[in-house]
Amino acid sequence: MASSLPPTFRKYVVHTLSTDFNKATRLETLKTADVLASIPPTHVVIKHHYWAINASDINYTAGRYDPTKKPPFDTGFEAVGEIVAVGSAVKGYKVGQPVAVASYGAFTEIQVIDYRMVIPVPSLRPDFLPLLVSGLTSYLALKHQGQMTTGETVLVTAAAGGAGQIAVQLAKRAGNHVIGTCSSDAKAEMLKKLGCDRVINYKTENVKQVIRKHYPRGVDIVYESVGGQMLQDCVSCLGQKGRLIVIGSISNYASSESNPEDTKGDGKKKVFATGFGEDAVSTVALLNKSATVAGFFFPHYAKEYPAALRDLFKFVDEKTLTPVVDMVDFEGITSIPDAIHYLHSGKNMGKVVVPLIRSDKQKSHL
Ligand SMILES: NC(=O)c1ccc[n+]([C@@H]2O[C@H](COP(=O)([O-])OP(=O)(O)OC[C@H]3O[C@@H](n4cnc5c(N)ncnc54)[C@H](OP(=O)(O)O)[C@@H]3O)[C@@H](O)[C@H]2O)c1
């Protein structure tokens, strides 16, 4: 067991279902000795050094992922840390080893988790985090729902974000023409460096008009994360046999305080219980182009994580994939609510990560 552990540690616990992280959670203090005294045989204890933020953190605190889940429950999806203790039946892991987790309950300073849920990483670094939820989502969605090959035109929305940046790079390294949308010139510069052939800053250009003018046959694949009007524009930009992958609908996430208990007044549950807003797609628009709109939810592909992660790590080693991390000025677990707010303000460039201890070297975007 590592000797440097503090006597207490903190974790976020959801007590009220809400998309407002501060309202939903309380930061609770627990005794480290209590955790260490009762480690289940197949579990390891991890001290986290980096936490990753996801757009869906606020869907999870609103109970939208699993409507049967009732507070109190732990929250947070991803972290990188070091193993500080192991249970008696743990195989292949030892104290001091750097590891990542991509499972519910990561917003804690010390996490107890089954060793079979743990992902070994080569060192204690934040740039593994964009490869987990974001990387796996991009890789598996483009492969399965996108049926991505080569020589196609791929449109990525929220392209400069945690998931979008990986989708852009995977589409490019597979030999496709890549268009990315974003909201600022700084993000546009970053996307060009990552390989985007055309960047559309949707604050200054109209996405539908740009595609109609420069891509009159439409696009083959859309990796769509925004929802609302952006989704409608993307559907209308699909070419013949085009495939639009519904990755998310971030423009709908914070707009309602609804939770799975909410009803429409007629006693029926609101569509918001799914976390994907109330976007509708015209079936006629799809029929006319033999186009497809398909949903993607990465936990449904859990069996493929190990092989997909091997590929993603290999691409990074080969330098054909550069995970971009955005840590701005965050430090420590108490920064997590601000980091979530930062992501939803649309300012982030790359994957939002909160370090346990900030260092100046970690500030750069690329
Ligand atoms: N289906 C799955 O299994 C799965 C897994 C992971 C993530 N996702 C989804 O992937 C999307 C991206 O998630 P992420 O965690 O990687 O977040 P992110 O992309 O790092 O951050 C969100 C970005 O979305 C863009 N955005 C566009 N419209 C917005 C709006 N109305 N409000 C706020 N932001 C807006 C902003 O950039 P610009 O405005 O500059 O484009 C912002 O920076 C989300 O929809 C998320 O739910 C889905």
Ligand as a Chemical Component Dictionary entry (heavy atoms), coordinates in Angstrom:
data_LIG
# 
_chem_comp.id                   LIG 
_chem_comp.type                 NON-POLYMER 
_chem_comp.pdbx_formal_charge   0 
_chem_comp.three_letter_code    LIG 
# 
loop_
_chem_comp_atom.comp_id 
_chem_comp_atom.atom_id 
_chem_comp_atom.alt_atom_id 
_chem_comp_atom.type_symbol 
_chem_comp_atom.charge 
_chem_comp_atom.model_Cartn_x 
_chem_comp_atom.model_Cartn_y 
_chem_comp_atom.model_Cartn_z 
_chem_comp_atom.pdbx_ordinal 
LIG N1  N1  N 0  -23.034 8.397  -28.101 1  
LIG C1  C1  C 0  -22.030 8.206  -27.271 2  
LIG O1  O1  O 0  -21.753 7.080  -26.849 3  
LIG C2  C2  C 0  -21.187 9.400  -26.876 4  
LIG C3  C3  C 0  -19.975 9.263  -26.193 5  
LIG C4  C4  C 0  -19.216 10.409 -25.927 6  
LIG C5  C5  C 0  -19.685 11.663 -26.305 7  
LIG N2  N2  N 1  -20.885 11.740 -26.930 8  
LIG C6  C6  C 0  -21.415 13.034 -27.388 9  
LIG O2  O2  O 0  -20.429 13.700 -28.143 10 
LIG C7  C7  C 0  -20.666 15.099 -28.057 11 
LIG C8  C8  C 0  -19.381 15.782 -27.641 12 
LIG O3  O3  O 0  -19.113 15.430 -26.301 13 
LIG P1  P1  P 0  -17.744 15.829 -25.611 14 
LIG O4  O4  O 0  -17.806 15.340 -24.222 15 
LIG O5  O5  O -1 -16.621 15.412 -26.477 16 
LIG O6  O6  O 0  -17.860 17.430 -25.560 17 
LIG P2  P2  P 0  -16.957 18.469 -26.345 18 
LIG O7  O7  O 0  -17.151 18.240 -27.810 19 
LIG O8  O8  O 0  -15.582 18.465 -25.795 20 
LIG O9  O9  O 0  -17.581 19.872 -25.937 21 
LIG C9  C9  C 0  -18.762 20.272 -26.423 22 
LIG C10 C10 C 0  -18.616 21.161 -27.680 23 
LIG O10 O10 O 0  -19.874 21.157 -28.341 24 
LIG C11 C11 C 0  -19.979 22.320 -29.121 25 
LIG N3  N3  N 0  -21.341 22.841 -29.098 26 
LIG C12 C12 C 0  -22.103 23.028 -30.181 27 
LIG N4  N4  N 0  -23.302 23.482 -29.833 28 
LIG C13 C13 C 0  -23.306 23.628 -28.497 29 
LIG C14 C14 C 0  -24.271 24.083 -27.559 30 
LIG N5  N5  N 0  -25.486 24.486 -27.926 31 
LIG N6  N6  N 0  -23.913 24.117 -26.263 32 
LIG C15 C15 C 0  -22.699 23.710 -25.882 33 
LIG N7  N7  N 0  -21.745 23.262 -26.731 34 
LIG C16 C16 C 0  -22.051 23.223 -28.028 35 
LIG C17 C17 C 0  -18.983 23.338 -28.571 36 
LIG O11 O11 O 0  -18.014 23.587 -29.574 37 
LIG P3  P3  P 0  -18.380 24.423 -30.916 38 
LIG O12 O12 O 0  -19.661 25.160 -30.665 39 
LIG O13 O13 O 0  -17.214 25.300 -31.105 40 
LIG O14 O14 O 0  -18.497 23.379 -31.993 41 
LIG C18 C18 C 0  -18.353 22.630 -27.372 42 
LIG O15 O15 O 0  -16.999 22.936 -27.226 43 
LIG C19 C19 C 0  -21.818 15.298 -27.075 44 
LIG O16 O16 O 0  -23.024 15.419 -27.803 45 
LIG C20 C20 C 0  -21.795 14.005 -26.293 46 
LIG O17 O17 O 0  -23.004 13.702 -25.677 47 
LIG C21 C21 C 0  -21.641 10.657 -27.212 48 
# 
loop_
_chem_comp_bond.comp_id 
_chem_comp_bond.atom_id_1 
_chem_comp_bond.atom_id_2 
_chem_comp_bond.value_order 
_chem_comp_bond.pdbx_ordinal 
LIG N1  C1  SING 1  
LIG C1  O1  DOUB 2  
LIG C1  C2  SING 3  
LIG C2  C3  SING 4  
LIG C2  C21 DOUB 5  
LIG C3  C4  DOUB 6  
LIG C4  C5  SING 7  
LIG C5  N2  DOUB 8  
LIG N2  C6  SING 9  
LIG N2  C21 SING 10 
LIG C6  O2  SING 11 
LIG C6  C20 SING 12 
LIG O2  C7  SING 13 
LIG C7  C8  SING 14 
LIG C7  C19 SING 15 
LIG C8  O3  SING 16 
LIG O3  P1  SING 17 
LIG P1  O4  DOUB 18 
LIG P1  O5  SING 19 
LIG P1  O6  SING 20 
LIG O6  P2  SING 21 
LIG P2  O7  DOUB 22 
LIG P2  O8  SING 23 
LIG P2  O9  SING 24 
LIG O9  C9  SING 25 
LIG C9  C10 SING 26 
LIG C10 O10 SING 27 
LIG C10 C18 SING 28 
LIG O10 C11 SING 29 
LIG C11 N3  SING 30 
LIG C11 C17 SING 31 
LIG N3  C12 SING 32 
LIG N3  C16 SING 33 
LIG C12 N4  DOUB 34 
LIG N4  C13 SING 35 
LIG C13 C14 SING 36 
LIG C13 C16 DOUB 37 
LIG C14 N5  SING 38 
LIG C14 N6  DOUB 39 
LIG N6  C15 SING 40 
LIG C15 N7  DOUB 41 
LIG N7  C16 SING 42 
LIG C17 O11 SING 43 
LIG C17 C18 SING 44 
LIG O11 P3  SING 45 
LIG P3  O12 DOUB 46 
LIG P3  O13 SING 47 
LIG P3  O14 SING 48 
LIG C18 O15 SING 49 
LIG C19 O16 SING 50 
LIG C19 C20 SING 51 
LIG C20 O17 SING 52 
# 
